[in-house]
Amino acid sequence: MEDGFERLNHDEVVSIEPDTFNKLDIAKTFKVRDLITAIKEYIGAEETDEVNLYTQGLNCEVLQFSTQGWKKGKVRLALEFCPDESESPLDEIFQKLKQVEK
């Protein structure tokens, strides 16, 4: 979790602002796998095996800025989460210790 983001499990639940995904057929609160299914339907990839989409990956070619030419490989979908604030119960104690030090 170098940049604060961590990959969500496909059974974890996410709640978003109501108008976030206007073009996707998905509820305000959903499992990660439901968002991936909605994306598949939106892009017309219903036949694509979900296991391939978010575990094994789909065969593809990528043209990256850092390399010359196309590279063959795989691409997969993932949903990552980064909390706004640390949720550690020790945070409150650390804050009080900082105030005492001042």
Biopython code that builds the backbone (N, CA, C, O; Angstrom):
import numpy as np
from Bio.PDB.StructureBuilder import StructureBuilder

atoms = [
    (1, "MET", "N", (0.843, -1.181, 0.000)),
    (1, "MET", "CA", (0.000, 0.000, 0.000)),
    (1, "MET", "C", (0.885, 1.239, 0.000)),
    (1, "MET", "O", (0.750, 2.103, 0.866)),
    (2, "GLU", "N", (1.775, 1.324, -0.957)),
    (2, "GLU", "CA", (2.757, 2.392, -1.038)),
    (2, "GLU", "C", (2.126, 3.779, -1.176)),
    (2, "GLU", "O", (2.578, 4.721, -0.525)),
    (3, "ASP", "N", (1.105, 3.923, -2.000)),
    (3, "ASP", "CA", (0.488, 5.228, -2.212)),
    (3, "ASP", "C", (-0.824, 5.390, -1.454)),
    (3, "ASP", "O", (-1.597, 6.301, -1.748)),
    (4, "GLY", "N", (-1.083, 4.525, -0.490)),
    (4, "GLY", "CA", (-2.288, 4.612, 0.312)),
    (4, "GLY", "C", (-3.452, 3.802, -0.227)),
    (4, "GLY", "O", (-4.463, 3.653, 0.460)),
    (5, "PHE", "N", (-3.338, 3.272, -1.441)),
    (5, "PHE", "CA", (-4.418, 2.494, -2.035)),
    (5, "PHE", "C", (-4.206, 1.012, -1.770)),
    (5, "PHE", "O", (-3.079, 0.517, -1.774)),
    (6, "GLU", "N", (-5.302, 0.321, -1.543)),
    (6, "GLU", "CA", (-5.258, -1.126, -1.399)),
    (6, "GLU", "C", (-6.352, -1.729, -2.255)),
    (6, "GLU", "O", (-7.441, -1.167, -2.371)),
    (7, "ARG", "N", (-6.060, -2.877, -2.857)),
    (7, "ARG", "CA", (-7.025, -3.537, -3.722)),
    (7, "ARG", "C", (-8.154, -4.107, -2.877)),
    (7, "ARG", "O", (-7.917, -4.732, -1.843)),
    (8, "LEU", "N", (-9.373, -3.886, -3.323)),
    (8, "LEU", "CA", (-10.539, -4.409, -2.620)),
    (8, "LEU", "C", (-10.834, -5.829, -3.080)),
    (8, "LEU", "O", (-10.649, -6.167, -4.249)),
    (9, "ASN", "N", (-11.293, -6.654, -2.148)),
    (9, "ASN", "CA", (-11.756, -8.001, -2.444)),
    (9, "ASN", "C", (-13.060, -7.890, -3.219)),
    (9, "ASN", "O", (-13.812, -6.933, -3.027)),
    (10, "HIS", "N", (-13.336, -8.835, -4.074)),
    (10, "HIS", "CA", (-14.517, -8.744, -4.931)),
    (10, "HIS", "C", (-15.837, -8.919, -4.202)),
    (10, "HIS", "O", (-16.896, -8.674, -4.781)),
    (11, "ASP", "N", (-15.798, -9.340, -2.936)),
    (11, "ASP", "CA", (-17.026, -9.449, -2.143)),
    (11, "ASP", "C", (-17.190, -8.277, -1.178)),
    (11, "ASP", "O", (-18.176, -8.220, -0.444)),
    (12, "GLU", "N", (-16.240, -7.343, -1.168)),
    (12, "GLU", "CA", (-16.368, -6.190, -0.275)),
    (12, "GLU", "C", (-17.389, -5.216, -0.843)),
    (12, "GLU", "O", (-17.644, -5.192, -2.047)),
    (13, "VAL", "N", (-17.968, -4.414, 0.045)),
    (13, "VAL", "CA", (-19.078, -3.543, -0.326)),
    (13, "VAL", "C", (-18.622, -2.093, -0.378)),
    (13, "VAL", "O", (-17.880, -1.631, 0.489)),
    (14, "VAL", "N", (-19.079, -1.377, -1.409)),
    (14, "VAL", "CA", (-18.741, 0.026, -1.632)),
    (14, "VAL", "C", (-20.044, 0.814, -1.708)),
    (14, "VAL", "O", (-21.029, 0.346, -2.279)),
    (15, "SER", "N", (-20.043, 2.004, -1.132)),
    (15, "SER", "CA", (-21.182, 2.910, -1.244)),
    (15, "SER", "C", (-20.676, 4.210, -1.855)),
    (15, "SER", "O", (-19.715, 4.801, -1.362)),
    (16, "ILE", "N", (-21.322, 4.656, -2.929)),
    (16, "ILE", "CA", (-20.873, 5.836, -3.658)),
    (16, "ILE", "C", (-21.947, 6.909, -3.671)),
    (16, "ILE", "O", (-23.096, 6.654, -3.312)),
    (17, "GLU", "N", (-21.567, 8.114, -4.088)),
    (17, "GLU", "CA", (-22.548, 9.185, -4.280)),
    (17, "GLU", "C", (-23.532, 8.735, -5.358)),
    (17, "GLU", "O", (-23.124, 8.078, -6.316)),
    (18, "PRO", "N", (-24.808, 9.067, -5.228)),
    (18, "PRO", "CA", (-25.834, 8.541, -6.147)),
    (18, "PRO", "C", (-25.575, 8.784, -7.634)),
    (18, "PRO", "O", (-25.936, 7.934, -8.448)),
    (19, "ASP", "N", (-24.969, 9.901, -8.022)),
    (19, "ASP", "CA", (-24.808, 10.208, -9.439)),
    (19, "ASP", "C", (-23.411, 9.904, -9.981)),
    (19, "ASP", "O", (-23.035, 10.424, -11.032)),
    (20, "THR", "N", (-22.644, 9.081, -9.289)),
    (20, "THR", "CA", (-21.275, 8.805, -9.706)),
    (20, "THR", "C", (-21.210, 8.047, -11.021)),
    (20, "THR", "O", (-20.450, 8.425, -11.914)),
    (21, "PHE", "N", (-21.986, 6.996, -11.153)),
    (21, "PHE", "CA", (-21.964, 6.165, -12.358)),
    (21, "PHE", "C", (-23.306, 6.261, -13.064)),
    (21, "PHE", "O", (-24.090, 5.312, -13.031)),
    (22, "ASN", "N", (-23.581, 7.384, -13.698)),
    (22, "ASN", "CA", (-24.874, 7.600, -14.345)),
    (22, "ASN", "C", (-25.159, 6.610, -15.464)),
    (22, "ASN", "O", (-26.313, 6.236, -15.674)),
    (23, "LYS", "N", (-24.137, 6.181, -16.182)),
    (23, "LYS", "CA", (-24.354, 5.322, -17.349)),
    (23, "LYS", "C", (-24.277, 3.838, -17.030)),
    (23, "LYS", "O", (-24.538, 3.006, -17.899)),
    (24, "LEU", "N", (-23.921, 3.495, -15.797)),
    (24, "LEU", "CA", (-23.856, 2.083, -15.416)),
    (24, "LEU", "C", (-25.111, 1.695, -14.656)),
    (24, "LEU", "O", (-25.628, 2.470, -13.852)),
    (25, "ASP", "N", (-25.590, 0.500, -14.914)),
    (25, "ASP", "CA", (-26.767, -0.015, -14.210)),
    (25, "ASP", "C", (-26.302, -0.648, -12.903)),
    (25, "ASP", "O", (-26.089, -1.858, -12.820)),
    (26, "ILE", "N", (-26.148, 0.207, -11.873)),
    (26, "ILE", "CA", (-25.649, -0.278, -10.581)),
    (26, "ILE", "C", (-26.246, 0.560, -9.460)),
    (26, "ILE", "O", (-26.488, 1.756, -9.620)),
    (27, "ALA", "N", (-26.479, -0.083, -8.331)),
    (27, "ALA", "CA", (-27.058, 0.594, -7.165)),
    (27, "ALA", "C", (-26.017, 1.499, -6.513)),
    (27, "ALA", "O", (-24.837, 1.452, -6.860)),
    (28, "LYS", "N", (-26.460, 2.312, -5.577)),
    (28, "LYS", "CA", (-25.573, 3.208, -4.832)),
    (28, "LYS", "C", (-24.611, 2.415, -3.945)),
    (28, "LYS", "O", (-23.471, 2.831, -3.740)),
    (29, "THR", "N", (-25.061, 1.288, -3.424)),
    (29, "THR", "CA", (-24.235, 0.410, -2.595)),
    (29, "THR", "C", (-24.143, -0.936, -3.304)),
    (29, "THR", "O", (-25.159, -1.521, -3.679)),
    (30, "PHE", "N", (-22.909, -1.427, -3.485)),
    (30, "PHE", "CA", (-22.714, -2.626, -4.291)),
    (30, "PHE", "C", (-21.444, -3.349, -3.878)),
    (30, "PHE", "O", (-20.563, -2.778, -3.235)),
    (31, "LYS", "N", (-21.368, -4.621, -4.262)),
    (31, "LYS", "CA", (-20.133, -5.379, -4.112)),
    (31, "LYS", "C", (-19.222, -5.028, -5.288)),
    (31, "LYS", "O", (-19.694, -4.664, -6.366)),
    (32, "VAL", "N", (-17.931, -5.140, -5.068)),
    (32, "VAL", "CA", (-16.964, -4.840, -6.115)),
    (32, "VAL", "C", (-17.265, -5.647, -7.367)),
    (32, "VAL", "O", (-17.199, -5.114, -8.475)),
    (33, "ARG", "N", (-17.594, -6.920, -7.209)),
    (33, "ARG", "CA", (-17.883, -7.771, -8.370)),
    (33, "ARG", "C", (-19.088, -7.240, -9.161)),
    (33, "ARG", "O", (-19.156, -7.435, -10.374)),
    (34, "ASP", "N", (-20.044, -6.570, -8.486)),
    (34, "ASP", "CA", (-21.197, -6.009, -9.194)),
    (34, "ASP", "C", (-20.778, -4.849, -10.096)),
    (34, "ASP", "O", (-21.325, -4.683, -11.187)),
    (35, "LEU", "N", (-19.816, -4.049, -9.650)),
    (35, "LEU", "CA", (-19.313, -2.949, -10.483)),
    (35, "LEU", "C", (-18.603, -3.515, -11.715)),
    (35, "LEU", "O", (-18.784, -3.009, -12.823)),
    (36, "ILE", "N", (-17.808, -4.547, -11.528)),
    (36, "ILE", "CA", (-17.113, -5.162, -12.657)),
    (36, "ILE", "C", (-18.118, -5.743, -13.651)),
    (36, "ILE", "O", (-17.928, -5.633, -14.862)),
    (37, "THR", "N", (-19.183, -6.359, -13.144)),
    (37, "THR", "CA", (-20.235, -6.888, -14.019)),
    (37, "THR", "C", (-20.907, -5.754, -14.789)),
    (37, "THR", "O", (-21.150, -5.886, -15.989)),
    (38, "ALA", "N", (-21.210, -4.641, -14.117)),
    (38, "ALA", "CA", (-21.837, -3.496, -14.778)),
    (38, "ALA", "C", (-20.926, -2.914, -15.854)),
    (38, "ALA", "O", (-21.397, -2.508, -16.916)),
    (39, "ILE", "N", (-19.626, -2.872, -15.581)),
    (39, "ILE", "CA", (-18.670, -2.377, -16.585)),
    (39, "ILE", "C", (-18.658, -3.317, -17.792)),
    (39, "ILE", "O", (-18.646, -2.865, -18.936)),
    (40, "LYS", "N", (-18.662, -4.627, -17.530)),
    (40, "LYS", "CA", (-18.697, -5.609, -18.622)),
    (40, "LYS", "C", (-19.925, -5.392, -19.505)),
    (40, "LYS", "O", (-19.825, -5.412, -20.732)),
    (41, "GLU", "N", (-21.074, -5.186, -18.882)),
    (41, "GLU", "CA", (-22.302, -4.980, -19.647)),
    (41, "GLU", "C", (-22.233, -3.682, -20.442)),
    (41, "GLU", "O", (-22.671, -3.632, -21.591)),
    (42, "TYR", "N", (-21.688, -2.638, -19.839)),
    (42, "TYR", "CA", (-21.614, -1.335, -20.500)),
    (42, "TYR", "C", (-20.707, -1.380, -21.731)),
    (42, "TYR", "O", (-21.012, -0.768, -22.755)),
    (43, "ILE", "N", (-19.597, -2.102, -21.625)),
    (43, "ILE", "CA", (-18.663, -2.150, -22.761)),
    (43, "ILE", "C", (-18.987, -3.288, -23.728)),
    (43, "ILE", "O", (-18.309, -3.462, -24.741)),
    (44, "GLY", "N", (-20.024, -4.060, -23.410)),
    (44, "GLY", "CA", (-20.442, -5.139, -24.306)),
    (44, "GLY", "C", (-19.569, -6.373, -24.217)),
    (44, "GLY", "O", (-19.335, -7.042, -25.224)),
    (45, "ALA", "N", (-19.084, -6.684, -23.024)),
    (45, "ALA", "CA", (-18.206, -7.850, -22.845)),
    (45, "ALA", "C", (-18.853, -8.871, -21.913)),
    (45, "ALA", "O", (-18.170, -9.483, -21.092)),
    (46, "GLU", "N", (-20.177, -9.059, -22.037)),
    (46, "GLU", "CA", (-20.879, -9.973, -21.141)),
    (46, "GLU", "C", (-20.358, -11.398, -21.224)),
    (46, "GLU", "O", (-20.398, -12.132, -20.237)),
    (47, "GLU", "N", (-19.866, -11.801, -22.404)),
    (47, "GLU", "CA", (-19.397, -13.178, -22.580)),
    (47, "GLU", "C", (-18.046, -13.419, -21.914)),
    (47, "GLU", "O", (-17.663, -14.568, -21.690)),
    (48, "THR", "N", (-17.327, -12.355, -21.598)),
    (48, "THR", "CA", (-15.993, -12.492, -21.012)),
    (48, "THR", "C", (-16.101, -13.067, -19.605)),
    (48, "THR", "O", (-16.887, -12.586, -18.789)),
    (49, "ASP", "N", (-15.320, -14.079, -19.331)),
    (49, "ASP", "CA", (-15.305, -14.734, -18.030)),
    (49, "ASP", "C", (-14.797, -13.756, -16.966)),
    (49, "ASP", "O", (-13.725, -13.173, -17.123)),
    (50, "GLU", "N", (-15.570, -13.572, -15.876)),
    (50, "GLU", "CA", (-15.168, -12.643, -14.817)),
    (50, "GLU", "C", (-13.840, -13.033, -14.187)),
    (50, "GLU", "O", (-13.066, -12.164, -13.787)),
    (51, "VAL", "N", (-13.567, -14.337, -14.095)),
    (51, "VAL", "CA", (-12.299, -14.780, -13.524)),
    (51, "VAL", "C", (-11.148, -14.192, -14.333)),
    (51, "VAL", "O", (-10.149, -13.747, -13.769)),
    (52, "ASN", "N", (-11.292, -14.192, -15.653)),
    (52, "ASN", "CA", (-10.251, -13.621, -16.502)),
    (52, "ASN", "C", (-10.137, -12.112, -16.312)),
    (52, "ASN", "O", (-9.035, -11.564, -16.339)),
    (53, "LEU", "N", (-11.265, -11.441, -16.122)),
    (53, "LEU", "CA", (-11.242, -9.988, -15.990)),
    (53, "LEU", "C", (-10.486, -9.503, -14.755)),
    (53, "LEU", "O", (-9.779, -8.497, -14.822)),
    (54, "TYR", "N", (-10.628, -10.208, -13.625)),
    (54, "TYR", "CA", (-9.986, -9.673, -12.423)),
    (54, "TYR", "C", (-9.056, -10.617, -11.692)),
    (54, "TYR", "O", (-8.680, -10.342, -10.552)),
    (55, "THR", "N", (-8.675, -11.714, -12.309)),
    (55, "THR", "CA", (-7.640, -12.552, -11.697)),
    (55, "THR", "C", (-6.545, -12.878, -12.711)),
    (55, "THR", "O", (-5.398, -12.463, -12.548)),
    (56, "GLN", "N", (-6.898, -13.615, -13.744)),
    (56, "GLN", "CA", (-5.910, -14.043, -14.726)),
    (56, "GLN", "C", (-5.571, -12.945, -15.732)),
    (56, "GLN", "O", (-4.448, -12.884, -16.233)),
    (57, "GLY", "N", (-6.524, -12.093, -16.021)),
    (57, "GLY", "CA", (-6.312, -11.027, -17.000)),
    (57, "GLY", "C", (-6.676, -11.460, -18.409)),
    (57, "GLY", "O", (-6.798, -12.651, -18.698)),
    (58, "LEU", "N", (-6.846, -10.484, -19.272)),
    (58, "LEU", "CA", (-7.185, -10.715, -20.670)),
    (58, "LEU", "C", (-5.957, -10.444, -21.530)),
    (58, "LEU", "O", (-5.211, -9.500, -21.273)),
    (59, "ASN", "N", (-5.746, -11.273, -22.554)),
    (59, "ASN", "CA", (-4.633, -11.049, -23.467)),
    (59, "ASN", "C", (-4.803, -9.703, -24.163)),
    (59, "ASN", "O", (-5.906, -9.329, -24.561)),
    (60, "CYS", "N", (-3.696, -8.987, -24.302)),
    (60, "CYS", "CA", (-3.763, -7.672, -24.924)),
    (60, "CYS", "C", (-2.381, -7.261, -25.406)),
    (60, "CYS", "O", (-1.396, -7.975, -25.217)),
    (61, "GLU", "N", (-2.334, -6.099, -26.030)),
    (61, "GLU", "CA", (-1.087, -5.432, -26.370)),
    (61, "GLU", "C", (-1.179, -4.017, -25.819)),
    (61, "GLU", "O", (-2.244, -3.400, -25.842)),
    (62, "VAL", "N", (-0.050, -3.504, -25.322)),
    (62, "VAL", "CA", (-0.031, -2.180, -24.716)),
    (62, "VAL", "C", (1.088, -1.353, -25.347)),
    (62, "VAL", "O", (2.198, -1.843, -25.559)),
    (63, "LEU", "N", (0.782, -0.112, -25.636)),
    (63, "LEU", "CA", (1.775, 0.835, -26.111)),
    (63, "LEU", "C", (1.983, 1.838, -24.985)),
    (63, "LEU", "O", (1.132, 2.695, -24.746)),
    (64, "GLN", "N", (3.119, 1.731, -24.292)),
    (64, "GLN", "CA", (3.393, 2.566, -23.127)),
    (64, "GLN", "C", (4.326, 3.713, -23.491)),
    (64, "GLN", "O", (5.091, 3.623, -24.452)),
    (65, "PHE", "N", (4.257, 4.793, -22.716)),
    (65, "PHE", "CA", (5.136, 5.933, -22.929)),
    (65, "PHE", "C", (6.598, 5.567, -22.664)),
    (65, "PHE", "O", (7.506, 6.109, -23.295)),
    (66, "SER", "N", (6.815, 4.647, -21.729)),
    (66, "SER", "CA", (8.177, 4.329, -21.297)),
    (66, "SER", "C", (8.887, 3.299, -22.177)),
    (66, "SER", "O", (10.073, 3.042, -21.972)),
    (67, "THR", "N", (8.200, 2.709, -23.140)),
    (67, "THR", "CA", (8.828, 1.698, -23.988)),
    (67, "THR", "C", (8.564, 2.015, -25.455)),
    (67, "THR", "O", (7.680, 2.807, -25.783)),
    (68, "GLN", "N", (9.327, 1.399, -26.313)),
    (68, "GLN", "CA", (9.118, 1.576, -27.746)),
    (68, "GLN", "C", (8.363, 0.369, -28.285)),
    (68, "GLN", "O", (8.714, -0.776, -27.996)),
    (69, "GLY", "N", (7.348, 0.627, -29.050)),
    (69, "GLY", "CA", (6.589, -0.447, -29.670)),
    (69, "GLY", "C", (5.567, -1.076, -28.734)),
    (69, "GLY", "O", (5.491, -0.760, -27.547)),
    (70, "TRP", "N", (4.801, -1.963, -29.305)),
    (70, "TRP", "CA", (3.758, -2.660, -28.575)),
    (70, "TRP", "C", (4.351, -3.789, -27.755)),
    (70, "TRP", "O", (5.296, -4.451, -28.185)),
    (71, "LYS", "N", (3.789, -4.010, -26.559)),
    (71, "LYS", "CA", (4.193, -5.131, -25.700)),
    (71, "LYS", "C", (2.987, -6.021, -25.487)),
    (71, "LYS", "O", (1.908, -5.537, -25.144)),
    (72, "LYS", "N", (3.158, -7.324, -25.688)),
    (72, "LYS", "CA", (2.076, -8.274, -25.442)),
    (72, "LYS", "C", (2.047, -8.617, -23.956)),
    (72, "LYS", "O", (3.085, -8.674, -23.297)),
    (73, "GLY", "N", (0.846, -8.845, -23.444)),
    (73, "GLY", "CA", (0.699, -9.194, -22.043)),
    (73, "GLY", "C", (-0.754, -9.386, -21.680)),
    (73, "GLY", "O", (-1.560, -9.819, -22.503)),
    (74, "LYS", "N", (-1.083, -9.065, -20.451)),
    (74, "LYS", "CA", (-2.452, -9.221, -19.953)),
    (74, "LYS", "C", (-2.862, -7.940, -19.222)),
    (74, "LYS", "O", (-2.025, -7.215, -18.685)),
    (75, "VAL", "N", (-4.153, -7.688, -19.217)),
    (75, "VAL", "CA", (-4.722, -6.560, -18.491)),
    (75, "VAL", "C", (-5.883, -7.090, -17.661)),
    (75, "VAL", "O", (-6.621, -7.970, -18.105)),
    (76, "ARG", "N", (-6.043, -6.550, -16.448)),
    (76, "ARG", "CA", (-7.163, -6.991, -15.605)),
    (76, "ARG", "C", (-7.747, -5.791, -14.875)),
    (76, "ARG", "O", (-7.094, -4.764, -14.694)),
    (77, "LEU", "N", (-9.000, -5.957, -14.462)),
    (77, "LEU", "CA", (-9.704, -4.905, -13.739)),
    (77, "LEU", "C", (-9.536, -5.092, -12.241)),
    (77, "LEU", "O", (-9.506, -6.218, -11.746)),
    (78, "ALA", "N", (-9.426, -3.976, -11.522)),
    (78, "ALA", "CA", (-9.358, -4.013, -10.062)),
    (78, "ALA", "C", (-9.945, -2.711, -9.531)),
    (78, "ALA", "O", (-9.912, -1.682, -10.207)),
    (79, "LEU", "N", (-10.471, -2.765, -8.338)),
    (79, "LEU", "CA", (-10.973, -1.579, -7.663)),
    (79, "LEU", "C", (-10.133, -1.401, -6.416)),
    (79, "LEU", "O", (-9.997, -2.322, -5.611)),
    (80, "GLU", "N", (-9.567, -0.207, -6.257)),
    (80, "GLU", "CA", (-8.706, 0.066, -5.115)),
    (80, "GLU", "C", (-9.305, 1.170, -4.265)),
    (80, "GLU", "O", (-10.069, 2.002, -4.753)),
    (81, "PHE", "N", (-8.952, 1.168, -2.994)),
    (81, "PHE", "CA", (-9.505, 2.111, -2.018)),
    (81, "PHE", "C", (-8.365, 2.781, -1.259)),
    (81, "PHE", "O", (-7.378, 2.141, -0.900)),
    (82, "CYS", "N", (-8.520, 4.074, -1.024)),
    (82, "CYS", "CA", (-7.567, 4.829, -0.205)),
    (82, "CYS", "C", (-8.382, 5.626, 0.813)),
    (82, "CYS", "O", (-9.137, 6.517, 0.425)),
    (83, "PRO", "N", (-8.245, 5.325, 2.105)),
    (83, "PRO", "CA", (-9.030, 6.051, 3.111)),
    (83, "PRO", "C", (-8.599, 7.515, 3.186)),
    (83, "PRO", "O", (-7.424, 7.834, 3.008)),
    (84, "ASP", "N", (-9.563, 8.405, 3.450)),
    (84, "ASP", "CA", (-9.270, 9.832, 3.608)),
    (84, "ASP", "C", (-8.393, 10.069, 4.821)),
    (84, "ASP", "O", (-7.486, 10.901, 4.784)),
    (85, "GLU", "N", (-8.655, 9.350, 5.883)),
    (85, "GLU", "CA", (-7.907, 9.507, 7.131)),
    (85, "GLU", "C", (-7.542, 8.127, 7.652)),
    (85, "GLU", "O", (-8.190, 7.129, 7.335)),
    (86, "SER", "N", (-6.504, 8.096, 8.448)),
    (86, "SER", "CA", (-6.139, 6.846, 9.094)),
    (86, "SER", "C", (-7.240, 6.470, 10.072)),
    (86, "SER", "O", (-7.800, 7.332, 10.750)),
    (87, "GLU", "N", (-7.542, 5.196, 10.142)),
    (87, "GLU", "CA", (-8.615, 4.741, 11.020)),
    (87, "GLU", "C", (-8.080, 3.996, 12.225)),
    (87, "GLU", "O", (-8.816, 3.259, 12.881)),
    (88, "SER", "N", (-6.811, 4.181, 12.519)),
    (88, "SER", "CA", (-6.212, 3.475, 13.635)),
    (88, "SER", "C", (-6.733, 4.023, 14.957)),
    (88, "SER", "O", (-6.815, 5.241, 15.117)),
    (89, "PRO", "N", (-7.088, 3.166, 15.906)),
    (89, "PRO", "CA", (-7.531, 3.649, 17.215)),
    (89, "PRO", "C", (-6.400, 4.354, 17.974)),
    (89, "PRO", "O", (-6.649, 5.070, 18.944)),
    (90, "LEU", "N", (-5.178, 4.149, 17.533)),
    (90, "LEU", "CA", (-4.045, 4.794, 18.185)),
    (90, "LEU", "C", (-3.855, 6.241, 17.740)),
    (90, "LEU", "O", (-3.116, 6.988, 18.381)),
    (91, "ASP", "N", (-4.507, 6.646, 16.655)),
    (91, "ASP", "CA", (-4.353, 8.011, 16.154)),
    (91, "ASP", "C", (-4.708, 9.053, 17.200)),
    (91, "ASP", "O", (-4.008, 10.056, 17.344)),
    (92, "GLU", "N", (-5.788, 8.824, 17.929)),
    (92, "GLU", "CA", (-6.213, 9.772, 18.961)),
    (92, "GLU", "C", (-5.148, 9.889, 20.053)),
    (92, "GLU", "O", (-4.881, 10.983, 20.550)),
    (93, "ILE", "N", (-4.556, 8.780, 20.417)),
    (93, "ILE", "CA", (-3.507, 8.789, 21.442)),
    (93, "ILE", "C", (-2.291, 9.552, 20.930)),
    (93, "ILE", "O", (-1.710, 10.348, 21.668)),
    (94, "PHE", "N", (-1.898, 9.321, 19.677)),
    (94, "PHE", "CA", (-0.761, 10.032, 19.092)),
    (94, "PHE", "C", (-1.011, 11.538, 19.074)),
    (94, "PHE", "O", (-0.109, 12.324, 19.361)),
    (95, "GLN", "N", (-2.232, 11.935, 18.738)),
    (95, "GLN", "CA", (-2.565, 13.358, 18.713)),
    (95, "GLN", "C", (-2.434, 13.973, 20.109)),
    (95, "GLN", "O", (-1.910, 15.077, 20.252)),
    (96, "LYS", "N", (-2.905, 13.268, 21.132)),
    (96, "LYS", "CA", (-2.809, 13.769, 22.495)),
    (96, "LYS", "C", (-1.342, 13.869, 22.939)),
    (96, "LYS", "O", (-0.960, 14.815, 23.628)),
    (97, "LEU", "N", (-0.533, 12.895, 22.541)),
    (97, "LEU", "CA", (0.893, 12.940, 22.882)),
    (97, "LEU", "C", (1.578, 14.135, 22.213)),
    (97, "LEU", "O", (2.429, 14.780, 22.825)),
    (98, "LYS", "N", (1.219, 14.432, 20.977)),
    (98, "LYS", "CA", (1.787, 15.584, 20.295)),
    (98, "LYS", "C", (1.414, 16.885, 21.005)),
    (98, "LYS", "O", (2.236, 17.796, 21.101)),
    (99, "GLN", "N", (0.183, 16.977, 21.500)),
    (99, "GLN", "CA", (-0.256, 18.171, 22.217)),
    (99, "GLN", "C", (0.491, 18.332, 23.533)),
    (99, "GLN", "O", (0.823, 19.449, 23.928)),
    (100, "VAL", "N", (0.756, 17.223, 24.212)),
    (100, "VAL", "CA", (1.485, 17.245, 25.493)),
    (100, "VAL", "C", (2.928, 17.699, 25.263)),
    (100, "VAL", "O", (3.490, 18.427, 26.081)),
    (101, "GLU", "N", (3.530, 17.264, 24.141)),
    (101, "GLU", "CA", (4.909, 17.629, 23.829)),
    (101, "GLU", "C", (5.073, 19.118, 23.563)),
    (101, "GLU", "O", (6.151, 19.672, 23.779)),
    (102, "LYS", "N", (4.027, 19.760, 23.103)),
    (102, "LYS", "CA", (4.082, 21.208, 22.793)),
    (102, "LYS", "C", (4.029, 21.964, 24.049)),
    (102, "LYS", "O", (4.062, 23.194, 24.031)),
]
sb = StructureBuilder()
sb.init_structure("model")
sb.init_model(0)
sb.init_chain("A")
sb.init_seg("    ")
for serial, (resi, resn, name, xyz) in enumerate(atoms, 1):
    if name == "N":
        sb.init_residue(resn, " ", resi, " ")
    sb.init_atom(name, np.array(xyz, "f"), 0.0, 1.0, " ", f" {name:<3s}", serial, name[0])
structure = sb.get_structure()
